[in-house]
């Protein structure tokens, strides 16, 4: 579930917004009808960052058929 609140409401209901995020909900902060930011649980944030880092890594040579093995010789 998500909660959407205005920046003004966030100033008044910060504790409530944080409690929603700690329960696994995403809290979107709006200003003039446009999303400005999101509050998520710290564990969810760390998981999202880990997935983003993992997905941004280049393919390992074992999974890239065009890659040439390096560092080993026939000797």
Beta strands, then each sheet from edge to edge (+ up, - down):
strand 1: 2-6
strand 2: 26-31
strand 3: 34-39
sheet 1: 1+ 2+ 3-
end
